[in-house]
Amino acid sequence: MVKSTSKRPLVRIALLAATLLVGWACSTDPLAPPPAPVTPPAPAAREVGDFNTRSNTTVTTAVNTLRLMHCSAQPHVVASQVIGPRGGSINFGAHRLYIPSGALTANTLITAEAVSDSVNSVHFEPHGLTFLRKARLRLDYSNCKPILPGIRHRVVYTNDFLQLLENVLSADYPEYEYTDGEISHFSRYAVAW
């Protein structure tokens, strides 16, 4: 029996092309890392009263991984003001507390204190006051030792001995050297990283 050799080159070319095509389609290196996920751009940081935060802030950071910032002593400042159901704000030293409308049911004497210490911490009275809507606390850290670029600062809830108790959802504004966070009750708060 005589075999036809005229179709062999065409079959070989077709097999070679198919092999190259399959090889090209499956050419991802199994040891190569997967491509980075595409994330939407972070919204611009907003004024303290509108309750928006940057997407680079996180509430999932464990408290035991945070550290209080070391700062030169801030001036000791105490400010008091009556704030009612319509809301309001208190500036005390370089810090600010904003209480939104509907957070309180009655007029309440609020006392804000910037504590003079080696960390930037603040204390509020009446102790234990809780809000129906979260208040916003802006803590300045311009008197603190700079941290490496890219490190995010945040507001943390502490006890009177400055032991960290809770990480507060915060937005960092390094270009203005302050961070602000949503708080639901009064106690002591500080700047951490």
C-alpha positions in Angstrom: 0.0 0.0 0.0 1.3 3.4 -0.9 0.9 6.3 1.5 0.2 9.8 0.4 2.9 12.2 1.6 1.3 15.4 0.2 -1.0 15.9 3.2 1.7 15.4 5.9 3.1 18.9 5.8 -0.4 20.4 6.1 -1.2 18.1 9.1 2.1 18.9 10.8 1.6 22.7 10.3 -2.0 22.4 11.7 -0.8 20.4 14.7 2.1 22.8 15.3 -0.3 25.8 15.1 -2.8 24.1 17.4 0.0 23.3 19.9 1.3 26.9 19.9 -2.2 28.3 20.3 -3.0 26.0 23.2 0.4 26.7 24.8 0.0 30.5 24.4 -3.5 30.3 26.0 -2.2 28.3 28.9 1.1 30.3 29.3 0.4 31.7 32.8 3.1 30.7 35.2 1.5 28.7 38.0 4.1 30.0 40.5 3.5 33.7 39.5 1.5 35.7 42.0 -2.0 36.5 40.9 -2.6 40.0 39.6 -3.4 42.7 42.1 -7.1 43.4 42.5 -8.3 46.7 41.1 -9.6 48.9 43.8 -11.6 52.0 43.2 -9.9 55.3 44.1 -10.4 56.6 47.6 -12.8 59.4 48.0 -11.4 62.7 49.2 -11.4 63.3 52.9 -14.3 65.4 54.0 -15.0 68.0 56.6 -15.4 66.6 60.1 -19.2 67.1 60.2 -20.3 65.0 57.2 -19.4 61.6 58.6 -17.5 60.4 55.5 -14.2 58.6 55.9 -11.4 57.6 53.5 -11.3 54.0 52.3 -7.8 53.5 53.6 -9.0 53.7 57.2 -9.9 50.4 58.9 -11.7 49.4 62.0 -10.3 45.8 61.8 -6.8 46.7 63.1 -6.4 44.8 66.3 -6.0 47.0 69.4 -2.9 45.1 70.5 -1.0 46.1 67.2 -1.6 49.8 67.8 0.8 52.2 69.6 0.1 55.6 71.1 2.0 58.4 69.4 4.8 60.0 71.5 4.3 63.8 71.6 5.6 66.9 73.3 3.2 67.9 76.0 0.2 69.8 74.6 -1.2 72.7 76.6 -3.8 71.6 79.2 -7.1 73.1 78.0 -10.6 72.7 79.4 -13.7 73.9 77.6 -17.4 73.6 78.5 -20.5 74.2 76.5 -24.2 73.2 76.6 -25.2 71.2 73.6 -28.7 70.0 72.9 -30.7 68.0 70.4 -29.7 70.4 67.6 -26.1 69.4 68.0 -23.0 71.6 68.1 -19.2 71.6 68.4 -16.6 72.4 70.9 -13.0 73.5 70.1 -10.5 72.9 72.9 -6.9 73.5 72.2 -6.1 72.1 68.7 -8.9 69.5 69.0 -12.5 69.6 68.1 -15.7 67.6 69.1 -18.6 67.7 66.7 -22.0 66.4 68.0 -24.6 66.0 65.2 -28.3 66.9 65.4 -30.2 64.2 67.0 -27.3 62.7 69.0 -28.7 64.1 72.3 -32.2 64.2 73.6 -31.8 67.1 76.0 -29.5 70.0 76.7 -26.3 68.7 78.2 -23.3 70.4 79.7 -20.3 69.0 77.8 -16.8 69.4 79.2 -13.8 68.6 76.9 -10.3 68.4 78.3 -7.0 68.2 76.4 -4.7 66.4 78.9 -1.1 67.6 79.0 1.0 64.4 78.7 3.6 62.7 76.5 0.7 61.5 74.3 -2.2 63.5 72.8 -5.2 62.4 74.8 -8.5 64.0 75.6 -11.1 63.3 78.3 -14.9 64.2 78.3 -17.6 64.7 80.9 -20.2 63.6 81.7 -18.3 60.3 81.8 -20.3 57.5 80.2 -22.6 59.8 78.2 -23.8 57.9 75.0 -25.0 59.4 71.8 -28.0 58.4 69.7 -25.9 59.3 66.6 -22.2 59.0 66.6 -20.2 62.2 67.3 -17.0 63.1 65.5 -13.7 63.7 67.4 -10.8 65.5 65.7 -7.4 65.0 67.4 -4.5 67.1 66.3 -1.0 65.4 66.2 1.1 68.3 65.0 3.2 68.2 68.2 4.0 64.5 67.9 7.0 62.7 66.5 6.6 62.0 62.9 6.0 58.4 61.9 7.1 56.8 58.6 5.2 58.0 55.5 2.2 55.8 54.8 1.5 55.0 58.5 -2.1 55.9 59.3 -3.0 57.6 62.5 -6.3 56.9 64.3 -8.4 57.7 67.3 -8.4 55.1 70.0 -10.5 54.6 73.2 -8.4 54.2 76.3 -8.8 53.9 80.0 -7.4 56.5 82.5 -4.1 54.6 82.5 -3.9 55.0 78.7 -4.3 51.3 78.0 -5.9 50.8 74.6 -9.4 49.4 74.8 -10.9 50.0 71.4 -9.9 51.0 67.9 -12.3 53.7 66.6 -13.3 54.0 62.9 -11.0 56.9 61.9 -9.9 59.0 59.0 -6.3 60.3 58.8 -5.4 63.7 57.3 -1.6 63.7 57.4 -1.3 66.8 55.3 -3.1 68.7 58.1 -1.7 66.6 60.9 -5.0 65.4 62.5 -7.1 62.3 62.6 -10.8 62.1 63.3 -13.0 59.3 64.5 -16.6 58.4 65.2 -17.3 58.0 68.9 -20.5 56.8 70.5 -19.8 57.6 74.2 -17.7 59.7 76.4 -14.5 58.6 78.0 -10.8 59.1 77.3 -9.4 59.0 73.7 -5.9 59.3 72.2 -4.0 59.4 68.9 -2.4 56.0 67.9 -0.7 54.6 64.9 
